[in-house]
Amino acid sequence: MSNERVLVVPTSYFHQLGYFQGFSAETGRYIPQILDASVVSFRPRSEVEQDPGFKQLIPYMIFRWTDVDGKPHIFRYTRGKGMGEGRLHLKHSIGVGGHLSETDCEGAKDNSEVYQAGMLRERSEEVRIETEILRESVVGLINDDETEVGKVHLGVVHLIDVAEPKVYPNETDVLETGFLPISELMKDLERCETWSALALVSIAKDSLLQV
């Protein structure tokens, strides 16, 4: 971590755009401004992990599979103790993603391309997708200043529809993986990491999980 430089936006700039706690579906209000802002920079991850003055931008990818009866299922896993962020160990998660690194800048013309490159890199590192991706959309952002992890991160939520439930973790220290109905996931919110709980509640409420 000490040598990695990650993409951040000043928390004060995020607040200028419009502060929110939890989930926001106003993607147009935030994403273009955050990625195009001259204040966006790469900083050592070892410094910003403990500095709430900056928000590290995190693509947070959620996979959805719809069965023959039209019932949507979401890919979920449990973070083992060997997975990256120690503050999230043994929590359920429906999100796949991670930091945008300075190495993602190679060949990129602007911050939007850096973001896209970093998102695809994180996806390929964390999961194997052995099925067709039917569609992908950015459905919202997550900001959680009520936890130590959340204070230094800002999530961009991607909803990815797949043709079959064939998404598998690449990391070995991952537990209890698979696609589960949204109704079943909602019954176990207390064991979810905060971002996953916020995404589940908000997505279900806003009917974004409907086919």
Buried (B, 14 or more C-beta within 10 A) or exposed (E): EEEBBBBBBBBEBBEEBEEBEBBBBEBEBBBEBBBEBEEBBBBBBEEBBEBEEBBBBBBBBBBBBBEEEEEBBBBBBBBBEEBBEEEBBEBBBBBBBBBBBBEBBEEBEEBEBBBBBBBEBBBEEBBEBEBEEEEBEBBBBBBBBEBEBBBBBBBBBBBBBBEEBBBBBEBEEBEEEEBBEBEEBBEEBEEBBBBBBBBBBBBBEEEBBEE
